[in-house]
């Protein structure tokens, strides 16, 4: 975590970028540029599917809200009559071959984010070969596919690109990895069809998104309780997400006195990680609760969030999808 903290400080604060990061960033820039040119020239080929494909991703590493947005987009499309499915690499899981998730997937096998999306009732397929995983969704009668965290995965051709932006941290120092947090240059934004700003203040050309919390839910018995009921209490806050501070800030805004426990993104929790030697409430994200469910304690609570976006965003997106020109993409 110390090295991660060093880079976070350099990328988003006043810390100094290590000297050895600069030549690596230059090399990374060459690789990114060459790879993009090879795809555009046809030397590397993208796989085209017979249904519209919507890619959701970001330019910067870490959490920007891709998974809540993926769920929100899938639910909005389903409300409009589509049959959406989500394809994911399954980061953090051991599954290598394409797999269509069942109703009770194992996060250690398929990754925490796919499990969270599947828990919303959305068909999900994972696999390192994303086109092959996507075909499993076609066999499951999905007529529009959403690629979660797929902006840089050019092997899967796409009809619509959505880039999610952290509205508070934005793009940090604007440098490429590892000198900065960017996976691709900022100029890449111009090729995205939609730009969604999570929190903060959206600038011109961006759709605002806000993560809205509701009741907290006990991991053991599913009991619901308002987050406001924890106001004035001390509680442990656990987060193994790309930007834990966003979660912690939302709890502090509710008047909760926090003891913060930040873990690396996609951390595989063990019971000892949450043994704090007291009976204080433990509050965690939905993504982390997925991995802690099997050894949950009565005082552990998950804090669900939903992505709120303007209705105009979903309407324009649906229009773009309807114009994708796939003969099998009808309702």
C-alpha positions in Angstrom: 0.0 0.0 0.0 2.9 2.4 0.6 3.9 2.4 -3.1 0.3 2.9 -4.1 0.0 5.9 -1.7 3.2 7.3 -3.2 1.8 7.2 -6.7 -1.6 8.5 -5.5 0.1 11.5 -4.0 2.1 12.1 -7.1 -0.8 11.7 -9.5 -3.4 13.6 -7.6 -1.5 15.8 -5.1 1.8 17.5 -4.6 3.9 14.4 -4.4 6.9 13.8 -6.7 6.8 11.3 -9.4 9.7 8.8 -9.0 12.4 9.4 -11.6 12.2 6.0 -13.1 8.5 6.4 -13.9 9.2 9.0 -16.6 11.1 6.7 -19.1 8.5 4.0 -18.4 5.7 6.4 -19.2 7.4 7.3 -22.5 7.7 3.6 -23.4 4.1 3.1 -22.4 3.0 6.0 -24.7 4.8 4.4 -27.7 3.1 1.0 -27.0 -0.4 2.6 -26.6 0.0 4.7 -29.8 1.4 1.7 -31.8 -1.4 -0.6 -30.7 -4.1 2.0 -31.6 -2.6 2.5 -35.1 -2.4 -1.3 -35.7 -6.1 -1.6 -34.9 -7.1 1.4 -37.0 -5.0 0.1 -39.9 -6.5 -3.4 -39.7 -3.3 -5.2 -38.8 -5.0 -6.1 -35.5 -8.6 -7.0 -36.0 -11.6 -6.4 -33.9 -14.4 -8.9 -33.6 -17.8 -7.6 -34.7 -20.9 -9.1 -33.1 -24.5 -9.2 -34.6 -25.9 -7.0 -31.8 -25.0 -3.5 -30.6 -22.1 -3.3 -28.2 -21.8 -0.5 -25.6 -18.4 -0.1 -24.0 -18.1 1.6 -20.5 -14.7 2.5 -19.3 -12.4 5.2 -18.2 -9.0 6.8 -19.0 -7.7 6.8 -15.5 -6.9 3.8 -13.3 -8.9 3.2 -10.2 -12.5 3.6 -9.4 -14.6 6.1 -11.3 -18.0 4.5 -10.9 -18.0 2.2 -13.9 -19.9 -0.7 -12.2 -22.8 1.4 -10.9 -23.1 3.1 -14.3 -23.1 -0.3 -16.0 -26.0 -1.5 -13.8 -27.9 1.7 -14.4 -27.4 1.5 -18.1 -28.5 -2.1 -18.2 -31.6 -1.4 -16.1 -32.6 1.6 -18.2 -32.2 -0.4 -21.4 -34.3 -3.3 -20.0 -37.0 -0.7 -19.1 -37.0 0.3 -22.7 -37.6 -3.3 -23.9 -34.1 -4.4 -24.6 -32.5 -7.6 -23.3 -29.1 -6.4 -22.1 -26.2 -8.5 -21.0 -22.8 -7.6 -19.5 -19.5 -9.0 -20.6 -16.5 -8.6 -18.3 -12.9 -9.8 -18.1 -13.6 -11.0 -14.5 -10.7 -9.1 -13.0 -9.6 -10.6 -9.7 -11.1 -14.0 -10.4 -9.4 -17.2 -11.4 -11.7 -18.1 -14.3 -9.9 -18.2 -17.6 -12.4 -19.8 -20.0 -15.6 -18.0 -21.0 -18.4 -18.5 -18.5 -22.0 -17.4 -18.2 -22.6 -16.7 -14.5 -25.3 -18.5 -12.6 -27.5 -17.1 -9.9 -24.8 -17.6 -7.1 -21.4 -17.0 -8.7 -18.2 -17.3 -6.6 -16.3 -13.9 -6.6 -13.0 -15.7 -6.1 -13.6 -17.5 -9.4 -15.3 -14.8 -11.5 -14.4 -11.5 -9.8 -16.3 -9.2 -7.4 -17.7 -6.7 -9.9 -19.3 -9.4 -12.2 -21.0 -10.9 -9.1 -22.3 -7.5 -8.1 -23.8 -6.9 -11.5 -25.3 -10.4 -11.6 -26.9 -9.8 -8.3 -28.9 -7.0 -10.0 -30.5 -9.7 -12.2 -28.5 -8.9 -15.3 -27.0 -11.7 -17.4 -23.2 -11.6 -17.1 -20.5 -13.5 -18.9 -16.8 -13.4 -18.0 -13.6 -14.4 -19.7 -10.2 -13.2 -20.8 -11.4 -13.8 -24.4 -14.2 -11.2 -24.2 -15.6 -11.8 -27.7 -16.0 -15.5 -26.8 -17.6 -14.5 -23.5 -19.9 -12.1 -25.4 -21.2 -15.0 -27.6 -22.4 -16.8 -24.5 -24.7 -13.8 -23.9 -25.9 -14.0 -27.5 -26.8 -17.6 -26.8 -28.7 -16.4 -23.7 -30.9 -14.2 -26.0 -29.4 -10.9 -25.2 -29.9 -8.3 -27.9 -27.5 -5.5 -26.7 -24.2 -6.1 -24.9 -22.5 -3.8 -22.4 -18.7 -4.3 -22.0 -17.7 -3.3 -18.4 -14.3 -1.7 -18.2 -13.7 -2.3 -21.9 -12.6 1.1 -23.3 -9.1 -0.1 -24.0 -10.1 -3.6 -25.1 -10.2 -3.0 -28.8 -10.5 -6.6 -29.8 -14.2 -6.3 -29.1 -15.7 -3.9 -31.7 -18.1 -1.4 -30.3 -20.9 0.8 -31.5 -21.0 3.2 -28.5 -18.3 4.3 -26.1 -19.0 5.8 -22.6 -16.1 7.2 -20.7 -16.6 7.7 -17.0 -14.7 10.6 -15.3 -14.0 11.1 -11.6 -15.6 14.5 -11.0 -13.4 15.3 -8.1 -10.0 13.9 -9.0 -10.6 14.3 -12.8 -7.4 13.2 -14.6 -4.8 14.0 -11.9 -1.6 15.4 -13.4 -2.7 14.3 -16.9 0.3 12.0 -17.4 0.3 8.4 -18.8 1.1 5.5 -16.5 3.2 5.2 -14.4 4.1 8.9 -14.2 0.3 9.7 -14.0 -3.0 7.8 -13.8 -3.9 7.7 -17.5 -4.3 4.6 -19.5 -4.5 6.6 -22.7 -3.8 10.2 -23.6 -6.5 12.9 -22.8 -7.0 13.3 -26.6 -8.7 9.9 -26.5 -11.7 11.6 -24.9 -12.6 13.1 -28.2 -13.4 9.7 -29.7 -15.8 8.7 -26.9 -19.5 9.1 -27.7 -20.5 10.0 -24.2 -18.6 11.4 -21.2 -20.1 10.9 -17.8 -18.9 12.8 -14.8 -19.3 11.0 -11.4 -19.6 13.6 -8.7 -18.0 17.0 -8.6 -19.2 19.5 -11.3 -19.7 18.3 -14.9 -18.2 20.5 -17.5 -19.6 21.2 -21.0 -20.2 18.0 -22.9 -20.4 15.8 -19.9 -23.5 14.1 -18.4 -23.6 14.4 -14.5 -23.8 11.2 -12.5 -24.3 11.0 -8.7 -24.2 7.9 -6.6 -27.2 7.9 -4.4 -27.3 5.8 -1.2 -30.4 4.2 0.4 -30.8 2.0 3.4 -27.9 -0.1 4.7 -28.4 -3.8 4.7 -27.2 -6.4 7.2 -25.0 -9.1 5.6 -26.3 -11.9 7.9 -30.1 -11.5 7.7 -30.8 -8.8 5.1 -32.3 -6.4 7.7 -32.6 -2.8 6.5 -31.7 0.2 8.4 -31.3 3.9 7.4 -27.8 5.3 7.2 -29.0 8.2 9.3 -29.5 5.8 12.2 -25.7 5.6 12.5 -25.3 9.3 12.9 -23.1 10.2 15.8 -21.8 6.6 16.2 -18.3 5.3 15.8 -18.0 2.6 13.1 -15.4 0.8 11.0 -15.5 1.7 7.3 -14.0 -0.9 5.0 -13.3 -0.3 1.3 -11.3 -2.3 -1.3 -12.2 -0.2 -4.3 -10.3 2.1 -6.6 -11.1 5.3 -4.7 -11.9 4.4 -1.0 -11.9 8.0 0.0 -15.1 8.6 -2.0 -16.9 5.9 0.1 -15.4 7.3 3.4 -16.5 10.8 2.5 -20.1 9.7 1.9 -20.2 8.1 5.4 -18.6 11.1 7.1 -21.2 13.3 5.4 -23.8 11.2 7.2 -22.3 12.2 10.5 -20.6 8.9 11.3 -17.4 8.9 13.2 -15.2 6.6 11.1 -12.3 4.3 11.7 -11.1 3.9 8.1 -9.7 0.7 6.6 -8.6 1.0 3.0 -7.5 -2.1 1.1 -6.2 -2.5 -2.4 -8.8 -2.7 -5.1 -10.3 -6.2 -5.5 -8.7 -7.3 -2.3 -9.6 -10.9 -1.4 -10.9 -10.6 2.1 -10.3 -13.1 4.9 -12.0 -13.1 8.3 -8.9 -11.8 10.0 -9.0 -8.7 7.8 -12.1 -7.6 9.6 -11.3 -8.7 13.1 -11.1 -5.3 14.9 -11.5 -6.7 18.4 -14.7 -4.8 19.2 -18.4 -4.8 18.4 -18.6 -1.5 16.5 -20.6 -1.6 13.3 -18.6 -2.4 10.2 -19.8 -0.6 7.1 -18.6 -1.7 3.6 -19.4 -1.2 -0.1 -21.6 -3.7 -2.0 -18.6 -4.7 -3.9 -16.8 -5.8 -0.8 -19.8 -7.3 0.8 -20.0 -9.8 -2.1 -16.7 -11.2 -0.9 -17.4 -11.1 2.8 -20.9 -12.7 2.7 -19.8 -16.2 3.5 -18.2 -15.3 6.8 -20.3 -12.3 7.8 -21.0 -11.2 11.3 -24.2 -9.7 12.7 -22.8 -6.2 13.0 -21.6 -6.0 9.4 -23.5 -3.8 7.0 -23.3 -3.1 3.3 -24.0 0.3 1.9 -25.6 0.1 -1.5 -25.5 2.9 -4.0 -27.3 3.6 -7.3 -26.2 5.8 -10.1 -28.5 8.7 -10.9 -28.2 10.2 -14.4 -30.4 12.6 -16.4 -33.2 10.9 -18.3 -31.9 12.6 -21.4 -28.7 10.5 -21.1 -30.6 7.2 -21.3 -32.9 8.5 -24.1 -30.0 9.6 -26.3 -28.1 6.4 -25.6 -31.1 4.3 -26.6 -31.5 6.3 -29.8 -27.8 5.6 -30.6 -28.3 1.9 -30.0 -31.4 1.8 -32.2 -29.4 3.3 -35.0 -26.5 0.8 -34.7 -27.9 -1.0 -37.7 -27.9 -4.6 -36.5 -30.7 -6.7 -38.1 -31.0 -8.8 -34.9 -30.9 -5.9 -32.4 -34.6 -5.2 -32.5 -36.9 -5.3 -29.5 
